[in-house]
């Protein structure tokens, strides 16, 4: 395995999905201050335009925007070709876009399950497949995919979301082994970042009720404390250092450790702790 040099951002072309808000917007502005070239992807045209304008104001060398709905199942080859034509190629791909879906497996419809999987997992695979030829041509290129705390532990009432985020984790780890020494790969597991993903979560089927659903809801709400700007700062540092894996927040690190120490009983321990705090 060849050791890769630290990633330098100035003048490098960075593609970011989900760039219109949350961690994606924070990453965009952090990279802009580092004089990166930005290709921003989101389905929210107004939000995308706002973030792009801010990125230009704070120092981005160049900014292009692409209004794309990642739930449509496209292969993203046209998008990759547009970015290559505009910027000459891609040095950094950040697969950040994601959605949430609350509901037990009994409640969640297959249609909603597929919708979430298309955005959270299949779009990661398709974006990576489309942009990989460009990345392989650019020395020192890098791929980042945002998994989740729920790619480390799997609470009840989050079956679809956890399935997708464990998938991102497995995809990223296998890809890192395949591309070792050619393209860097980082998988990120944010825990408790204060974004709108939980607030805007789609609820499939009847309103959630029951003790398990309430425990999962309380666990998520208690964790949502870290500003997205701080998460972005940690992700940028991980890219620079070529870290293969980043777990964000102490709560996420504790949950990760617990899942490895008692893999068959970690949720029992977490649920008991939640009950004791009531």
ZATI-579102 format. One line per field, with one value per residue: z, y, x of N, C-alpha, C in turn. Coordinates in nm, 2 decimals, decimal comma. Atoms other than C-alpha are relative to their C-alpha. Last residue first. Layout:
BEGIN
nz <- (Z ...)
ny <- (Y ...)
nx <- (X ...)
caz <- (Z ...)
cay <- (Y ...)
cax <- (X ...)
cz <- (Z ...)
cy <- (Y ...)
cx <- (X ...)
This chain:
BEGIN
nz <- (0,00 0,00 -0,14 -0,10 0,03 -0,04 -0,15 -0,04 0,03 -0,09 -0,13 0,00 -0,02 -0,11 0,00 0,12 -0,02 -0,13 0,02 0,10 -0,06 -0,09 0,08 0,06 -0,11 -0,04 0,11 -0,01 -0,10 -0,13 -0,05 -0,09 -0,09 -0,07 0,06 -0,10 0,07 -0,06 0,02 0,14 0,03 -0,06 0,08 0,12 -0,03 -0,04 0,12 0,08 -0,07 0,03 0,12 0,12 0,06 -0,07 0,10 0,06 -0,09 -0,04 0,11 0,02 -0,11 0,02 0,12 -0,04 -0,09 0,08 0,08 -0,08 -0,06 -0,14 -0,08 -0,09 -0,10 -0,07 0,08 -0,09 0,05 0,03 0,13 0,00 -0,09 0,06 0,01 0,14 0,00 0,07 -0,07 -0,10 -0,09 -0,08 -0,11 -0,03 -0,14 -0,03 -0,14 -0,04 0,12 0,07 -0,09 0,06 0,14 0,01 -0,05 0,11 0,11 -0,05 -0,01 0,13 0,07 -0,07 0,03 0,14 -0,01 -0,06 0,09 0,11 -0,05 -0,01 0,13 0,08 0,10 0,07 0,05 -0,09 0,08 -0,08 -0,10 0,08 0,03 -0,12 -0,12 -0,06 -0,13 -0,01 -0,13 -0,01 -0,12 -0,01 -0,13 -0,11 -0,07 0,08 0,02 -0,12 -0,02 0,10 -0,02 -0,01 0,11 0,13 0,00 0,01 0,14 0,10 -0,04 0,06 0,14 0,04 -0,10 -0,04 0,12 0,05 -0,09 0,02 0,12 -0,02 -0,08 0,08 0,09 0,13 0,12 0,05 0,03 0,13 -0,02 0,00 -0,13 0,01 -0,11 -0,06 -0,07 0,00 -0,12 0,00 -0,13 0,01 -0,13 -0,10 -0,14 -0,07 0,04 -0,09 -0,06 0,11 0,07 -0,09 -0,01 0,13 0,00 -0,10 0,05 0,10 -0,02 -0,02 0,11 0,05 0,13 -0,01 -0,01 -0,10 0,02 -0,07 0,08 -0,07 0,10 -0,05 0,10 0,13 0,09 0,06 -0,10 -0,08 0,08 0,03 -0,12 -0,01 0,10 -0,05 -0,12 0,05 0,07 -0,10 -0,07 0,08 -0,05 0,07 -0,10 0,04 -0,10 0,08 -0,06 0,11 0,09 0,15 0,03 -0,07 0,07 0,12 -0,05 -0,04 0,12 0,07 -0,09 0,01 0,14 0,01 -0,09 -0,14 -0,03 -0,03 -0,12 0,01 -0,12 0,03 -0,10 0,03 0,03 0,14 0,09 0,05 0,01 0,10 -0,05 -0,06 0,08 -0,09 0,01 0,00)
ny <- (-0,06 -0,15 -0,04 0,01 -0,10 -0,13 0,00 -0,02 -0,14 -0,09 0,02 -0,08 -0,14 -0,05 0,05 -0,02 0,09 0,07 0,10 0,10 0,09 0,09 0,09 0,10 0,09 0,09 0,10 0,09 0,10 -0,02 -0,13 0,01 -0,11 0,01 0,09 0,10 0,13 0,10 -0,04 0,01 0,14 0,05 -0,05 0,08 0,13 -0,02 -0,03 0,13 0,08 -0,06 0,06 -0,08 -0,06 -0,11 -0,11 0,00 -0,04 -0,14 -0,09 0,01 -0,07 -0,14 -0,04 0,01 -0,11 -0,12 0,01 -0,03 0,11 0,01 0,09 -0,07 -0,08 0,07 0,09 0,11 0,05 0,14 0,02 -0,08 0,07 0,14 0,02 -0,03 -0,07 -0,13 -0,11 0,02 -0,11 0,03 -0,09 0,01 -0,02 0,02 0,01 -0,10 -0,07 -0,05 -0,04 -0,12 0,02 0,11 -0,05 -0,08 0,08 0,08 -0,08 -0,04 0,11 0,04 -0,10 0,03 0,12 -0,06 -0,08 0,08 0,08 -0,09 -0,03 0,12 -0,06 -0,11 0,04 -0,01 0,00 0,07 0,07 0,09 0,12 0,08 -0,05 0,11 -0,02 0,04 0,00 0,02 0,06 -0,03 -0,04 0,05 -0,11 -0,08 0,08 0,01 -0,13 -0,02 0,07 -0,09 -0,10 0,07 0,05 -0,11 -0,05 0,10 0,00 -0,12 0,02 0,10 0,02 -0,12 -0,06 0,08 -0,03 -0,14 -0,02 0,06 -0,09 -0,12 0,03 0,06 -0,07 -0,12 0,03 0,07 0,13 0,10 0,06 0,06 0,09 -0,02 0,11 -0,01 -0,05 0,05 0,01 0,02 0,04 0,04 0,00 0,13 0,08 -0,02 -0,13 -0,11 0,01 -0,05 -0,14 -0,06 0,01 -0,09 -0,13 -0,02 -0,11 0,05 -0,02 0,12 0,04 0,11 0,13 0,08 0,14 0,04 0,10 0,06 0,04 0,07 0,01 -0,04 0,12 0,03 0,03 -0,11 -0,10 0,06 -0,01 -0,14 -0,02 0,05 -0,08 -0,14 0,01 0,02 -0,12 -0,10 -0,13 -0,02 0,01 0,08 0,02 0,04 0,07 -0,01 0,12 -0,03 0,06 -0,08 -0,13 0,03 0,03 -0,13 -0,09 0,04 -0,04 -0,15 -0,03 0,03 0,09 -0,02 -0,12 -0,11 -0,05 0,01 0,02 0,02 0,08 0,00 0,13 0,03 -0,12 -0,04 -0,15 -0,06 -0,07 -0,13 -0,12 -0,11 -0,12 -0,12)
nx <- (0,14 -0,01 -0,04 0,11 0,10 -0,05 0,01 0,14 0,04 -0,07 0,06 0,12 -0,03 0,08 0,14 0,07 0,11 -0,02 -0,10 0,05 0,09 -0,07 -0,08 0,10 0,04 -0,11 -0,01 0,11 -0,03 0,06 0,02 0,12 0,02 0,12 0,09 0,05 0,04 -0,09 -0,14 -0,04 -0,01 -0,13 -0,10 0,00 -0,05 -0,14 -0,07 -0,01 -0,11 -0,13 -0,05 0,03 -0,12 -0,06 -0,01 -0,13 -0,11 0,02 -0,04 -0,15 -0,08 0,02 -0,08 -0,14 -0,03 -0,01 -0,13 -0,12 -0,06 0,03 -0,07 -0,09 0,06 0,10 0,07 0,06 0,13 0,01 0,06 0,12 0,10 0,03 0,14 0,05 0,12 -0,02 0,05 0,10 0,04 0,12 0,03 0,14 0,04 0,14 0,04 0,09 0,04 -0,12 -0,11 -0,07 -0,03 -0,10 -0,13 -0,05 -0,05 -0,11 -0,12 -0,04 -0,06 -0,12 -0,11 -0,04 -0,09 -0,13 -0,07 -0,04 -0,12 -0,11 -0,04 -0,05 -0,09 0,07 0,13 0,11 0,12 0,10 -0,08 -0,08 0,09 -0,01 0,08 0,08 0,05 0,14 0,05 0,14 0,06 0,15 0,04 -0,09 -0,05 -0,09 -0,12 -0,08 -0,07 -0,10 -0,12 -0,12 -0,01 -0,03 -0,13 -0,09 0,00 -0,06 -0,15 -0,06 -0,02 -0,09 -0,10 -0,08 -0,05 -0,11 -0,12 -0,03 -0,07 -0,13 -0,08 -0,02 -0,11 0,04 -0,06 0,07 0,14 0,01 -0,04 0,11 0,03 0,13 0,04 0,13 0,07 0,15 0,05 0,13 0,06 0,14 0,06 -0,10 0,04 -0,01 -0,12 -0,12 -0,01 -0,01 -0,13 -0,10 0,02 -0,05 -0,15 -0,05 0,01 -0,10 -0,08 -0,14 -0,09 -0,06 0,06 0,10 -0,07 0,08 0,02 0,12 0,08 0,11 0,11 0,11 0,10 -0,07 -0,02 -0,13 -0,10 -0,04 -0,08 -0,13 -0,09 -0,04 -0,10 -0,12 -0,04 -0,04 -0,13 -0,10 -0,02 -0,06 0,06 0,12 0,12 0,11 0,10 0,11 0,11 0,10 0,04 -0,03 -0,13 -0,10 -0,02 -0,08 -0,14 -0,06 -0,01 -0,12 -0,11 -0,02 -0,04 -0,14 -0,06 0,03 0,08 -0,08 0,07 0,14 0,07 0,14 0,08 0,15 0,05 -0,01 -0,01 0,13 0,00 0,08 0,11 -0,04 0,04 0,05 -0,07 0,08)
caz <- (3,28 3,30 3,41 3,10 2,87 3,04 3,01 2,64 2,59 2,77 2,59 2,26 2,33 2,39 2,10 2,02 2,38 2,36 1,99 2,02 2,34 2,17 1,89 2,13 2,33 2,01 1,90 2,23 2,22 1,89 1,53 1,43 1,14 0,94 0,68 0,78 0,48 0,71 0,49 0,46 0,84 0,90 0,65 0,83 1,17 1,05 0,88 1,20 1,38 1,12 1,15 1,51 1,76 1,98 1,82 2,06 2,30 2,02 1,86 2,19 2,28 1,94 1,96 2,31 2,20 1,91 2,14 2,40 2,16 1,91 1,57 1,37 1,11 0,80 0,70 0,87 0,65 0,85 0,82 1,19 1,18 0,87 0,98 1,11 1,46 1,44 1,70 1,58 1,26 1,12 0,83 0,58 0,43 0,10 -0,06 -0,43 -0,57 -0,28 -0,16 -0,42 -0,35 0,03 0,04 -0,18 0,07 0,36 0,17 0,06 0,40 0,57 0,31 0,35 0,73 0,66 0,43 0,66 0,96 0,78 0,68 1,02 1,22 1,44 1,66 1,70 1,48 1,60 1,39 1,06 1,28 1,41 1,05 0,70 0,51 0,22 0,14 -0,17 -0,24 -0,52 -0,47 -0,84 -1,07 -1,33 -1,08 -0,96 -1,31 -1,37 -1,03 -1,09 -1,23 -1,01 -0,70 -0,78 -0,85 -0,53 -0,31 -0,50 -0,42 -0,05 0,11 -0,18 -0,34 -0,01 0,13 -0,17 -0,16 0,20 0,13 -0,16 0,05 0,31 0,66 0,94 1,00 0,96 1,24 1,14 1,08 0,75 0,72 0,42 0,29 0,07 0,18 -0,08 -0,09 -0,41 -0,41 -0,70 -1,00 -1,36 -1,60 -1,42 -1,66 -1,90 -1,62 -1,41 -1,70 -1,78 -1,41 -1,42 -1,74 -1,59 -1,29 -1,32 -1,25 -1,00 -0,94 -0,57 -0,62 -0,74 -0,91 -0,94 -1,04 -0,92 -1,03 -0,81 -0,88 -0,68 -0,36 -0,14 0,12 -0,12 -0,38 -0,12 0,01 -0,35 -0,38 -0,05 -0,16 -0,51 -0,36 -0,11 -0,40 -0,62 -0,35 -0,54 -0,44 -0,60 -0,57 -0,78 -0,59 -0,67 -0,35 -0,21 0,16 0,25 -0,01 0,14 0,48 0,30 0,11 0,42 0,62 0,33 0,31 0,69 0,70 0,39 0,02 -0,05 -0,03 -0,27 -0,28 -0,57 -0,49 -0,76 -0,62 -0,65 -0,28 -0,10 -0,02 0,09 0,29 0,09 0,02 0,17 -0,10 0,00)
cay <- (0,99 0,95 0,58 0,50 0,64 0,44 0,12 0,19 0,24 -0,09 -0,29 -0,13 -0,26 -0,62 -0,83 -0,63 -0,60 -0,46 -0,36 -0,19 -0,02 0,12 0,27 0,41 0,58 0,72 0,85 1,02 1,17 1,34 1,26 0,92 0,95 0,66 0,62 0,93 1,09 1,37 1,64 1,45 1,40 1,77 1,86 1,62 1,77 2,13 2,02 1,87 2,19 2,40 2,15 2,26 1,97 1,92 1,67 1,37 1,42 1,43 1,11 0,91 1,05 0,94 0,59 0,55 0,67 0,43 0,14 0,24 0,26 0,51 0,64 0,80 0,57 0,46 0,61 0,92 1,13 1,30 1,68 1,74 1,45 1,58 1,95 1,97 1,98 1,71 1,43 1,16 1,19 0,87 0,96 0,72 0,83 0,70 0,80 0,73 0,54 0,40 0,19 0,19 -0,17 -0,15 0,19 0,06 -0,22 0,02 0,27 0,02 -0,13 0,20 0,33 0,00 0,04 0,39 0,25 -0,02 0,21 0,46 0,18 0,02 0,34 0,26 0,04 0,16 0,03 0,11 0,19 0,31 0,47 0,70 0,80 0,74 1,04 0,93 1,10 1,02 1,15 1,25 1,25 1,23 1,31 1,05 0,80 1,07 1,14 0,77 0,75 1,03 0,82 0,51 0,73 0,92 0,59 0,42 0,73 0,77 0,40 0,45 0,74 0,87 0,55 0,37 0,64 0,62 0,24 0,23 0,48 0,26 -0,05 0,10 0,15 0,04 -0,32 -0,22 0,04 0,40 0,71 0,80 1,02 1,18 1,21 1,41 1,40 1,21 1,43 1,38 1,54 1,59 1,61 1,69 1,98 2,23 2,30 2,01 1,77 1,89 1,85 1,50 1,39 1,52 1,34 1,02 1,06 0,71 0,84 0,68 0,97 1,00 1,21 1,51 1,73 2,10 2,15 2,45 2,58 2,77 2,90 3,01 3,00 3,30 3,40 3,58 3,31 3,05 3,28 3,30 2,92 2,88 3,10 2,95 2,60 2,70 2,83 2,53 2,27 1,94 1,96 1,94 2,19 2,19 2,39 2,50 2,53 2,85 2,73 2,97 2,80 2,46 2,58 2,74 2,42 2,20 2,41 2,39 2,01 1,97 2,14 2,30 2,35 2,12 1,79 1,66 1,81 1,79 1,94 2,07 2,15 2,50 2,52 2,20 2,02 1,65 1,51 1,28 0,92 0,62 0,34 0,00)
cax <- (-3,72 -3,34 -3,36 -3,57 -3,30 -3,03 -3,23 -3,28 -2,90 -2,82 -3,09 -2,96 -2,61 -2,72 -2,60 -2,29 -2,17 -1,82 -1,84 -2,18 -2,06 -1,76 -1,96 -2,22 -1,93 -1,79 -2,13 -2,18 -1,84 -1,92 -1,81 -1,67 -1,42 -1,28 -1,01 -0,82 -0,65 -0,50 -0,65 -0,97 -1,00 -0,93 -1,21 -1,45 -1,37 -1,43 -1,75 -1,88 -1,79 -1,98 -2,28 -2,33 -2,32 -2,63 -2,87 -2,79 -3,07 -3,33 -3,20 -3,21 -3,55 -3,70 -3,55 -3,69 -4,03 -4,03 -3,94 -4,21 -4,50 -4,61 -4,52 -4,79 -4,94 -4,75 -4,42 -4,30 -4,06 -3,78 -3,77 -3,69 -3,44 -3,26 -3,28 -2,93 -2,78 -2,52 -2,59 -2,36 -2,17 -2,02 -1,79 -1,63 -1,31 -1,16 -0,83 -0,77 -0,47 -0,27 -0,56 -0,84 -0,97 -0,93 -1,10 -1,39 -1,45 -1,47 -1,68 -1,94 -1,96 -2,02 -2,26 -2,46 -2,46 -2,61 -2,88 -2,99 -2,98 -3,22 -3,46 -3,47 -3,49 -3,79 -3,57 -3,21 -2,92 -2,57 -2,26 -2,42 -2,69 -2,41 -2,42 -2,27 -2,13 -1,92 -1,58 -1,38 -1,03 -0,79 -0,41 -0,32 -0,62 -0,69 -0,84 -1,07 -1,20 -1,27 -1,44 -1,69 -1,98 -1,92 -1,90 -2,21 -2,39 -2,28 -2,36 -2,69 -2,78 -2,72 -2,89 -3,09 -3,22 -3,24 -3,47 -3,71 -3,70 -3,81 -4,08 -4,22 -4,18 -4,40 -4,27 -4,51 -4,40 -4,04 -4,09 -4,12 -3,91 -3,75 -3,45 -3,28 -2,93 -2,69 -2,32 -2,13 -1,82 -1,61 -1,27 -1,03 -1,27 -1,21 -1,15 -1,37 -1,66 -1,63 -1,55 -1,84 -2,08 -1,95 -1,99 -2,35 -2,42 -2,29 -2,51 -2,66 -3,01 -3,24 -3,47 -3,41 -3,09 -3,30 -3,04 -3,00 -2,64 -2,43 -2,09 -1,84 -1,49 -1,19 -1,40 -1,32 -1,58 -1,81 -1,81 -1,91 -2,19 -2,33 -2,31 -2,50 -2,78 -2,81 -2,82 -3,09 -3,30 -3,25 -3,32 -3,24 -2,88 -2,53 -2,25 -1,93 -1,67 -1,32 -1,13 -0,98 -0,96 -1,24 -1,45 -1,38 -1,52 -1,82 -1,91 -1,85 -2,10 -2,35 -2,32 -2,33 -2,67 -2,81 -2,78 -2,48 -2,66 -2,40 -2,05 -1,81 -1,47 -1,23 -0,88 -0,74 -0,66 -0,76 -0,44 -0,48 -0,19 0,03 -0,08 0,10 0,13 0,00)
cz <- (0,15 0,00 0,01 0,14 0,09 -0,03 0,05 0,15 0,04 -0,02 0,10 0,14 0,01 0,01 0,10 0,00 -0,13 0,02 0,13 -0,02 -0,09 0,07 0,08 -0,08 -0,05 0,11 0,02 -0,10 0,02 0,10 0,13 0,07 0,07 0,10 0,06 -0,06 0,11 -0,06 0,05 -0,02 -0,15 -0,03 0,06 -0,09 -0,13 0,02 0,03 -0,12 -0,06 0,07 -0,04 -0,13 -0,12 -0,08 0,06 -0,09 -0,07 0,10 0,05 -0,11 -0,02 0,10 -0,02 -0,11 0,05 0,08 -0,08 -0,08 0,07 0,06 0,14 0,09 0,09 0,11 0,08 -0,09 0,10 -0,05 -0,04 -0,13 0,00 0,09 -0,05 0,00 -0,14 -0,02 -0,06 0,06 0,10 0,09 0,07 0,13 0,01 0,15 0,02 0,15 0,03 -0,13 -0,09 0,08 -0,06 -0,15 -0,02 0,05 -0,11 -0,11 0,05 0,01 -0,13 -0,07 0,07 -0,04 -0,14 0,03 0,05 -0,10 -0,12 0,03 0,00 -0,14 -0,09 -0,10 -0,06 -0,07 0,10 -0,08 0,10 0,10 -0,10 -0,02 0,12 0,12 0,04 0,14 -0,01 0,14 -0,01 0,12 0,02 0,14 0,12 0,07 -0,09 -0,02 0,12 0,01 -0,11 0,02 0,00 -0,11 -0,13 -0,01 -0,02 -0,14 -0,10 0,04 -0,07 -0,15 -0,04 0,08 0,03 -0,12 -0,05 0,09 -0,02 -0,12 0,02 0,08 -0,09 -0,08 -0,12 -0,13 -0,06 -0,03 -0,14 0,02 -0,01 0,13 -0,02 0,11 0,05 0,08 0,01 0,13 -0,02 0,14 -0,02 0,12 0,09 0,15 0,07 -0,04 0,08 0,07 -0,10 -0,06 0,09 0,01 -0,13 0,00 0,09 -0,07 -0,09 0,02 0,02 -0,11 -0,07 -0,13 0,02 0,01 0,11 -0,04 0,08 -0,10 0,08 -0,11 0,06 -0,11 -0,13 -0,09 -0,07 0,09 0,08 -0,08 -0,03 0,13 0,00 -0,10 0,05 0,12 -0,05 -0,07 0,11 0,07 -0,08 0,04 -0,08 0,10 -0,05 0,09 -0,11 0,03 -0,11 -0,09 -0,15 -0,02 0,06 -0,08 -0,12 0,06 0,04 -0,12 -0,07 0,08 -0,02 -0,14 -0,01 0,09 0,14 0,05 0,05 0,13 -0,02 0,13 -0,04 0,09 -0,02 -0,04 -0,15 -0,10 -0,08 0,01 -0,11 0,06 0,08 -0,09 0,10 0,00)
cy <- (0,04 0,06 0,15 0,05 -0,01 0,11 0,14 0,01 0,02 0,15 0,10 -0,02 0,08 0,15 0,07 -0,05 0,01 -0,10 -0,08 -0,11 -0,11 -0,10 -0,10 -0,10 -0,11 -0,10 -0,10 -0,11 -0,10 -0,11 0,00 0,14 -0,02 0,12 0,00 -0,09 -0,11 -0,14 -0,10 0,04 -0,02 -0,15 -0,04 0,05 -0,08 -0,14 0,02 0,02 -0,13 -0,08 0,06 -0,06 0,09 0,07 0,13 0,13 0,01 0,04 0,14 0,09 -0,01 0,08 0,16 0,05 0,01 0,12 0,13 0,00 0,03 -0,12 0,00 -0,10 0,07 0,09 -0,08 -0,09 -0,11 -0,03 -0,15 -0,03 0,08 -0,07 -0,14 -0,03 0,05 0,07 0,14 0,13 -0,05 0,11 -0,05 0,07 -0,02 0,02 -0,01 -0,03 0,12 0,08 0,04 0,04 0,12 -0,02 -0,11 0,05 0,08 -0,09 -0,08 0,08 0,03 -0,11 -0,04 0,10 -0,03 -0,11 0,05 0,07 -0,09 -0,08 0,09 0,04 -0,10 0,08 0,13 -0,05 0,00 0,01 -0,07 -0,08 -0,09 -0,12 -0,07 0,07 -0,12 0,02 -0,04 0,00 -0,01 -0,08 0,03 0,06 -0,05 0,11 0,07 -0,08 0,00 0,13 0,01 -0,08 0,08 0,10 -0,07 -0,04 0,12 0,06 -0,09 0,01 0,13 -0,01 -0,09 -0,03 0,12 0,07 -0,07 0,03 0,14 0,02 -0,06 0,10 0,12 -0,03 -0,07 0,06 0,12 -0,04 -0,07 -0,14 -0,10 -0,07 -0,05 -0,10 0,04 -0,12 -0,01 0,03 -0,04 -0,02 -0,02 -0,06 -0,05 0,03 -0,13 -0,09 0,02 0,13 0,10 -0,01 0,06 0,15 0,07 0,00 0,11 0,13 0,02 0,11 -0,05 0,02 -0,12 -0,05 -0,12 -0,14 -0,07 -0,14 -0,04 -0,09 -0,08 -0,03 -0,09 -0,01 0,05 -0,11 -0,06 -0,02 0,11 0,10 -0,05 0,03 0,15 0,03 -0,04 0,08 0,13 -0,02 -0,01 0,13 0,11 0,14 0,01 0,00 -0,06 -0,05 -0,03 -0,09 0,05 -0,12 0,01 -0,05 0,09 0,13 -0,02 -0,02 0,13 0,09 -0,05 0,04 0,15 0,03 -0,02 -0,09 0,03 0,12 0,13 0,04 -0,02 -0,03 -0,01 -0,10 0,00 -0,14 -0,04 0,11 0,04 0,15 0,07 0,06 0,12 0,12 0,11 0,12)
cx <- (-0,04 -0,14 0,00 0,04 -0,12 -0,10 0,04 -0,02 -0,15 -0,04 0,07 -0,08 -0,13 0,01 -0,09 -0,14 -0,09 -0,11 0,03 0,11 -0,05 -0,09 0,07 0,08 -0,10 -0,03 0,12 0,01 -0,11 0,04 -0,09 -0,01 -0,14 -0,01 -0,14 -0,10 -0,04 -0,02 0,10 0,14 0,04 0,02 0,14 0,12 0,02 0,07 0,15 0,08 0,01 0,11 0,14 0,06 -0,03 0,12 0,05 0,02 0,13 0,11 -0,01 0,04 0,15 0,08 -0,01 0,09 0,15 0,03 0,01 0,13 0,13 0,07 -0,05 0,07 0,10 -0,06 -0,10 -0,08 -0,05 -0,15 -0,03 -0,08 -0,13 -0,10 -0,04 -0,15 -0,04 -0,13 0,04 -0,05 -0,11 -0,03 -0,12 -0,02 -0,14 -0,02 -0,15 -0,03 -0,10 -0,04 0,12 0,12 0,08 0,03 0,10 0,14 0,06 0,06 0,12 0,13 0,05 0,07 0,13 0,11 0,05 0,10 0,14 0,08 0,04 0,13 0,12 0,04 0,05 0,09 -0,06 -0,13 -0,12 -0,13 -0,09 0,09 0,06 -0,08 0,04 -0,08 -0,10 -0,05 -0,15 -0,04 -0,15 -0,05 -0,15 -0,05 0,08 0,07 0,10 0,12 0,09 0,07 0,10 0,13 0,13 0,02 0,04 0,14 0,09 0,01 0,07 0,14 0,07 0,03 0,11 0,12 0,09 0,06 0,13 0,12 0,05 0,09 0,14 0,09 0,04 0,12 -0,05 0,05 -0,08 -0,14 -0,01 0,06 -0,12 -0,03 -0,14 -0,03 -0,13 -0,06 -0,16 -0,07 -0,15 -0,05 -0,15 -0,06 0,11 -0,03 0,02 0,12 0,13 0,02 0,02 0,14 0,11 -0,01 0,06 0,15 0,05 0,00 0,12 0,10 0,14 0,10 0,07 -0,04 -0,09 0,06 -0,08 -0,04 -0,12 -0,08 -0,11 -0,10 -0,11 -0,10 0,05 0,01 0,13 0,11 0,05 0,08 0,14 0,09 0,04 0,12 0,13 0,05 0,06 0,14 0,11 0,03 0,07 -0,07 -0,13 -0,11 -0,12 -0,11 -0,11 -0,11 -0,08 -0,02 0,03 0,14 0,10 0,02 0,10 0,14 0,08 0,03 0,13 0,12 0,03 0,05 0,15 0,09 -0,03 -0,08 0,06 -0,07 -0,15 -0,07 -0,14 -0,07 -0,15 -0,05 0,01 0,00 -0,12 0,01 -0,08 -0,13 0,03 -0,03 -0,06 0,09)
